[in-house]
Amino acid sequence: MQAKSPVMGSDDGDPKDPGNGTAVITRTKTRLKRPSLYRVLLLNDDYTPMDFVIHVLERFFQKNREDATRIMLHVHNHGVGECGIYTYEVAETKVTQVMDFARQHQHPLQCVMEKK
């Protein structure tokens, strides 16, 4: 008994065979696209206490005290500071969490996201 080659068709009337004794095998390569990344930013205001901003950075962005203080001072001095870079869903969640937390504590702190 002779085994059929996966590339060659048969001449025995196989309905899958185009009739010329050969078959074409097509391989498609799946290319995975990396997800878009978003920067989460804090915006400066004249009312939110510095300690509250440090607390937000520690709680929602897992920053240590030194990094949180550095970012808070950058926000204070430059008007905006980056908290981290995340996929869309994570960035959106963090923005919502920070905004809700700030409102609960009656602070006007603004947190936004922008595509990197």
Backbone as numpy.savetxt, mean C-alpha at the origin, in Angstrom:
# Nx Ny Nz CAx CAy CAz Cx Cy Cz
3.38 -49.37 -27.43 2.53 -48.20 -27.43 3.42 -46.97 -27.43
3.05 -45.99 -28.22 3.85 -44.79 -28.36 3.15 -43.64 -27.65
3.92 -42.89 -26.82 3.36 -41.75 -26.09 3.31 -40.53 -27.01
2.26 -39.73 -26.82 2.12 -38.51 -27.62 2.95 -37.40 -27.00
3.58 -36.63 -27.84 4.32 -35.46 -27.39 3.31 -34.36 -27.04
3.55 -33.58 -25.96 2.60 -32.53 -25.60 2.53 -31.42 -26.64
3.51 -31.31 -27.53 3.51 -30.25 -28.52 2.86 -30.71 -29.81
2.97 -31.97 -30.10 2.47 -32.49 -31.37 1.06 -33.04 -31.19
0.21 -32.84 -32.19 -1.13 -33.39 -32.20 -1.09 -34.78 -32.82
-2.22 -35.39 -33.01 -2.25 -36.71 -33.61 -3.02 -36.65 -34.92
-2.82 -37.67 -35.72 -3.50 -37.75 -37.00 -4.66 -38.74 -36.94
-5.11 -39.10 -35.74 -6.15 -40.13 -35.62 -7.54 -39.53 -35.46
-7.73 -38.30 -35.94 -9.06 -37.71 -35.89 -9.41 -37.09 -34.56
-8.43 -36.73 -33.80 -8.66 -36.09 -32.50 -9.39 -34.77 -32.73
-10.55 -34.54 -32.07 -11.30 -33.30 -32.29 -10.55 -32.05 -31.83
-9.57 -32.20 -30.94 -8.81 -31.04 -30.47 -7.70 -30.68 -31.44
-7.40 -31.55 -32.37 -6.31 -31.35 -33.32 -6.80 -30.48 -34.46
-6.06 -29.42 -34.84 -6.50 -28.56 -35.93 -6.45 -29.23 -37.28
-5.92 -30.45 -37.40 -5.97 -31.17 -38.65 -4.64 -31.26 -39.37
-3.67 -30.48 -38.97 -2.40 -30.52 -39.69 -1.34 -31.33 -38.94
-1.74 -32.00 -37.89 -0.80 -32.85 -37.16 -0.03 -32.11 -36.08
-0.27 -30.82 -35.89 0.43 -30.08 -34.84 -0.58 -29.30 -34.01
-0.19 -29.02 -32.81 -1.01 -28.20 -31.91 -0.11 -27.11 -31.35
-0.69 -25.98 -31.04 0.07 -24.87 -30.50 -0.24 -24.75 -29.02
0.81 -24.67 -28.24 0.64 -24.48 -26.80 1.06 -23.05 -26.49
0.18 -22.32 -25.86 0.46 -20.93 -25.52 0.63 -20.82 -24.02
1.70 -20.19 -23.62 1.93 -19.96 -22.19 1.82 -18.47 -21.95
1.06 -18.10 -20.94 0.97 -16.69 -20.58 1.72 -16.49 -19.28
2.51 -15.44 -19.24 3.25 -15.12 -18.02 2.42 -14.12 -17.23
2.23 -14.42 -15.98 1.52 -13.50 -15.10 2.55 -12.61 -14.43
2.41 -11.33 -14.65 3.31 -10.38 -14.02 2.57 -9.75 -12.86
3.16 -9.85 -11.69 2.56 -9.24 -10.52 2.99 -7.79 -10.44
2.03 -6.93 -10.27 2.31 -5.51 -10.15 2.34 -5.15 -8.67
3.38 -4.46 -8.28 3.46 -4.02 -6.89 2.35 -3.00 -6.62
1.76 -3.05 -5.42 0.70 -2.08 -5.13 1.27 -0.67 -5.02
0.46 0.30 -5.37 0.87 1.70 -5.23 1.04 2.02 -3.75
1.99 2.90 -3.48 2.26 3.28 -2.10 1.81 4.71 -1.86
1.45 4.98 -0.61 0.94 6.30 -0.22 1.66 6.79 1.01
2.00 8.08 0.99 2.63 8.71 2.15 1.51 9.21 3.07
1.65 8.95 4.36 0.71 9.49 5.34 1.40 10.68 5.99
0.71 11.82 5.95 1.30 13.08 6.39 0.47 13.72 7.51
1.16 14.35 8.43 0.50 15.19 9.44 0.72 16.64 9.04
-0.33 17.45 9.23 -0.25 18.87 8.89 -0.21 19.70 10.17
0.58 20.74 10.15 0.72 21.60 11.32 -0.52 22.46 11.52
-0.81 22.72 12.77 -1.83 23.71 13.13 -1.34 24.42 14.39
-2.02 25.48 14.74 -1.57 26.28 15.89 -2.21 25.86 17.21
-2.97 24.78 17.22 -3.74 24.44 18.41 -3.44 23.07 18.99
-3.08 22.10 18.20 -2.84 20.75 18.70 -1.54 20.72 19.49
-1.58 20.26 20.74 -0.36 20.23 21.56 0.70 19.27 20.99
1.94 19.64 21.16 3.05 18.82 20.67 3.04 17.43 21.29
2.72 17.35 22.56 2.68 16.05 23.24 1.62 15.13 22.63
0.50 15.72 22.20 -0.55 14.93 21.57 -0.06 14.36 20.23
0.65 15.16 19.46 1.18 14.71 18.18 2.18 13.57 18.40
3.02 13.70 19.40 3.98 12.63 19.73 3.23 11.36 20.10
2.18 11.50 20.88 1.37 10.35 21.27 0.75 9.67 20.04
0.24 10.45 19.12 -0.35 9.91 17.88 0.70 9.12 17.10
1.88 9.68 16.95 2.96 9.01 16.20 3.38 7.70 16.86
3.41 7.69 18.18 3.76 6.46 18.89 2.65 5.42 18.78
1.43 5.86 18.95 0.30 4.93 19.00 -0.09 4.36 17.63
-0.18 5.21 16.62 -0.70 4.76 15.33 0.38 4.43 14.30
1.60 4.91 14.54 2.67 4.67 13.56 3.86 3.93 14.17
3.70 3.46 15.40 4.70 2.66 16.10 6.09 3.32 16.11
6.12 4.63 16.28 7.38 5.35 16.37 7.84 5.36 17.82
9.16 5.28 18.02 9.66 5.42 19.39 9.65 6.90 19.75
9.90 7.21 20.99 9.79 8.60 21.47 10.71 9.54 20.69
11.92 9.10 20.41 12.88 9.95 19.70 12.41 10.24 18.27
11.98 9.23 17.53 11.50 9.43 16.16 10.22 10.26 16.15
9.33 9.99 17.10 8.07 10.73 17.17 8.34 12.22 17.43
9.28 12.50 18.30 9.63 13.89 18.60 10.24 14.57 17.38
11.12 13.86 16.68 11.76 14.40 15.47 10.71 14.73 14.40
9.76 13.81 14.18 8.71 14.04 13.18 7.81 15.19 13.61
7.45 15.22 14.90 6.60 16.30 15.40 7.26 17.66 15.19
8.57 17.75 15.46 9.28 19.02 15.26 9.36 19.38 13.78
9.49 18.38 12.92 9.49 18.64 11.48 8.14 19.21 11.04
7.06 18.63 11.55 5.71 19.13 11.26 5.58 20.57 11.75
6.05 20.80 12.97 5.96 22.14 13.57 6.74 23.18 12.78
7.95 22.82 12.35 8.83 23.78 11.68 8.59 23.91 10.18
8.09 22.86 9.54 7.93 22.88 8.08 6.47 22.81 7.62
5.55 22.64 8.55 4.13 22.65 8.19 3.57 21.29 7.83
4.43 20.33 7.55 3.98 18.98 7.19 5.10 18.00 7.51
4.71 16.77 7.86 5.70 15.73 8.15 5.16 14.37 7.79
6.07 13.52 7.33 5.69 12.16 6.91 5.73 11.19 8.09
4.63 10.46 8.25 4.52 9.48 9.33 4.94 8.09 8.86
4.76 7.82 7.58 5.10 6.51 7.04 4.57 6.36 5.62
4.98 5.25 4.98 4.56 4.94 3.61 3.90 3.57 3.64
2.68 3.50 3.09 1.87 2.29 3.19 1.10 2.04 1.89
0.53 0.84 1.80 -0.39 0.57 0.70 -1.66 1.41 0.93
-2.48 1.50 -0.09 -3.66 2.37 -0.03 -4.54 2.06 1.18
-4.88 0.79 1.35 -5.81 0.41 2.42 -5.25 0.72 3.80
-3.97 0.45 4.00 -3.34 0.71 5.31 -3.26 2.22 5.55
-2.85 2.96 4.53 -2.75 4.43 4.67 -4.12 5.03 4.98
-5.13 4.58 4.27 -6.49 5.10 4.49 -6.96 4.82 5.91
-6.67 3.62 6.39 -7.07 3.25 7.75 -6.36 4.12 8.77
-5.07 4.34 8.59 -4.31 5.15 9.54 -4.81 6.59 9.56
-5.09 7.15 8.39 -5.62 8.52 8.32 -6.93 8.60 9.09
-7.81 7.65 8.86 -9.11 7.64 9.54 -8.94 7.51 11.06
-8.06 6.61 11.49 -7.83 6.41 12.92 -7.31 7.68 13.58
-6.34 8.33 12.94 -5.75 9.55 13.50 -6.78 10.67 13.56
-7.53 10.84 12.48 -8.54 11.90 12.45 -9.62 11.67 13.51
-10.08 10.44 13.63 -11.10 10.13 14.65 -10.56 10.37 16.06
-9.33 9.94 16.30 -8.70 10.10 17.62 -8.54 11.58 17.96
-8.11 12.37 16.98 -7.93 13.81 17.21 -9.28 14.47 17.52
-10.32 14.11 16.79 -11.65 14.69 17.03 -12.17 14.30 18.42
-11.95 13.04 18.80 -12.39 12.58 20.13 -11.74 13.41 21.24
-10.52 13.87 20.99 -9.80 14.66 21.98 -9.88 16.16 21.67
-10.78 16.52 20.78 -11.09 17.91 20.43 -9.87 18.70 19.95
-9.07 18.03 19.08 -7.93 18.70 18.46 -8.17 18.79 16.96
-7.73 19.88 16.33 -7.95 20.06 14.89 -6.85 19.41 14.02
-6.09 18.50 14.57 -4.99 17.86 13.83 -5.50 17.26 12.52
-4.77 17.52 11.44 -5.13 17.00 10.13 -4.11 15.94 9.71
-4.62 14.83 9.20 -3.79 13.76 8.70 -4.31 13.43 7.29
-3.39 13.38 6.32 -3.77 13.14 4.93 -2.85 12.09 4.32
-3.24 11.62 3.14 -2.39 10.69 2.41 -2.23 11.19 0.99
-1.06 10.89 0.42 -0.82 11.27 -0.97 -0.04 10.14 -1.65
-0.30 9.96 -2.93 0.37 8.92 -3.67 1.85 9.24 -3.78
2.66 8.21 -3.55 4.11 8.40 -3.57 4.61 8.48 -5.00
